[in-house]
Amino acid sequence: MPYEQLQFALRNQPAYEVEFDSKKYQVEMEILENTEQYLHVMVAVDDGSLPASILPVTHTFIRNKPVSGI
């Protein structure tokens, strides 16, 4: 996902529901770091059950910000 699209998604819809193989999942995104060079983002997914809600599957990634031209 391009940086601008990711930034828009994080601002406007940091949590949403998806359906996969007839099961519904809650997806949440959160900015962990916002530096001049990059965004560090966490994504957490759970199926709504109590165990999964307490300890969701998580993943983090870093998206570099666009380099401004000189």
Residue pairs with C-beta under 8 A, 6 or more apart in sequence:
1 9
1 63
3 39
3 63
3 64
3 65
3 66
4 66
6 39
6 41
6 63
7 39
9 29
10 29
10 31
10 39
10 41
14 28
14 29
14 30
15 26
15 27
15 28
15 29
16 26
16 27
17 24
17 25
17 26
17 27
18 24
18 25
18 27
19 25
23 47
24 47
24 48
25 45
25 46
25 47
25 48
26 45
26 46
26 47
26 48
26 56
27 43
27 44
27 45
28 43
28 44
28 45
28 56
29 41
29 42
29 43
29 44
30 41
30 42
30 44
31 39
31 40
31 41
32 40
32 41
32 42
32 60
33 39
33 40
34 40
36 65
37 64
37 65
38 62
38 63
38 64
38 65
39 62
39 63
39 65
40 60
40 61
40 62
41 60
41 61
41 62
41 63
42 58
42 59
42 60
43 58
43 59
43 60
43 61
44 56
44 57
44 58
45 56
45 57
45 58
46 52
46 53
46 56
46 57
